[in-house]
């Protein structure tokens, strides 16, 4: 299985750092690379934490945006209803405000077609 999630990567890298730490002095030329790996992994971890924090802030911002959108829609509906009451429901001036002459939700549904009585066979 290909473990490519960020948590899996960080876990693998941390295991490598911990397991090779005692052997680095015995490997010629590995010390600068080991130090670079430690710095890069720590930087990666810090950036991942920042991403998680920003995701949480994004979620909060989306929730606030949705709430304000609902509030704006309610206000727009009340203003449109007031304009309809003032100018009349069929006034073409309403279209210039981008307000329908009648609100769709207030219209009655079309009467369902009545089913014909079953024909009696002879």
N, C-alpha and C positions, 0 to 999 in steps of 0.2 A: 504494500500500500504506500502511496506517495504522500508523505506527511508534509504538506506545503503551507500549513497555516502558520501565522506569525508566532503563536505560542509554541508550536512544535519546533520551529526554527530556533527560537530563543532557548528552548529546553536542550536541544541537541548541542547548540553552541556552548551553553553553560556547562554541560557534561564534559565536553571536550576540554574546556578551560580548566576545570577542576581535575580531570584525570591526567592531563599532561603536565600540570604545574610542577610536580616533583621531578619529572624527567627532562624538562627543558634544559637545565644546566648540562646534562649529559649529551645533548644533541648540538653539534657544532652549527652555529649560525641561526639557531631557532629563537634565541632570546629576543631580538628585535621584532620578529614576526609574532611571537607570543604577546609581546607588549602591544603591538598594533591590533591584534585580534581582540584583546581585552578592551582596549579603548573603543574599537568599532562596535563591539557587542554592547558595551555600556551606553554608547551614543544611540545605538539602535533601540535599546530598551527605553531610554529617555524619550526618544521620538515616538515610540509606540504608546507610552503613557500620555504624551501630549495629544496624540490622535484620539485616544479613548476619551480624554477630557473634552476635546472639541466635538466629538460625536455626541456626548451628553449635552453639551451646550446647543448643538444643532437640534437635537430632539426637543429641548425646552423651547427653543426659538420657533420651531414648527408648531408646537402646541399653542404658543401665544399667538402666532400668525393665524392659525385656524380659529381661535376664539375671537380675535379681532375681525376676522373675515365674516364670521357669523353675526357679530354685532353690527358690522357695516351693512350686511344684507338685510337685517331686520330694520335698520334705520332707512335704508333705501326703499323697502317695501312700505313703510309708514309714510314716507314722503310721497311715494307714487300714489298711494291711496288718497292722501290729502289732495294731491294735484287732480286726481280723477274726480274727487268730490267737488272740487272748486270749478273745474273747467267742464265737467260733464264727461261721462264715460266714452262717448263717441266723438269727442273733439279731436280733430287731426293735429292740433297743436301738441297733444301729448306725445306724438311720435317724434317731434323735434327734441323732446327731453329724453328720448330713448325709453319711454314708458309706453307699454302696450295700452291700448284703449280699454281692455278688460284683462284682468289677471287670469291666467290659464287655470289656476287652482280653483277659482270661484265658478268656473263654467260647469254646468251639469254635463254628465257624460251622455253620449248619444244613447237613445233607447235601444236596447238589444232587440235584434230582429226576432219577432215571435216565431216560434216553430209551428209549422202547420200540423194540424191534427193528422195522425196516420190514416192513410187511405185504407178503406176496407176493400179487400179483394173480393171478386165475384166468384 
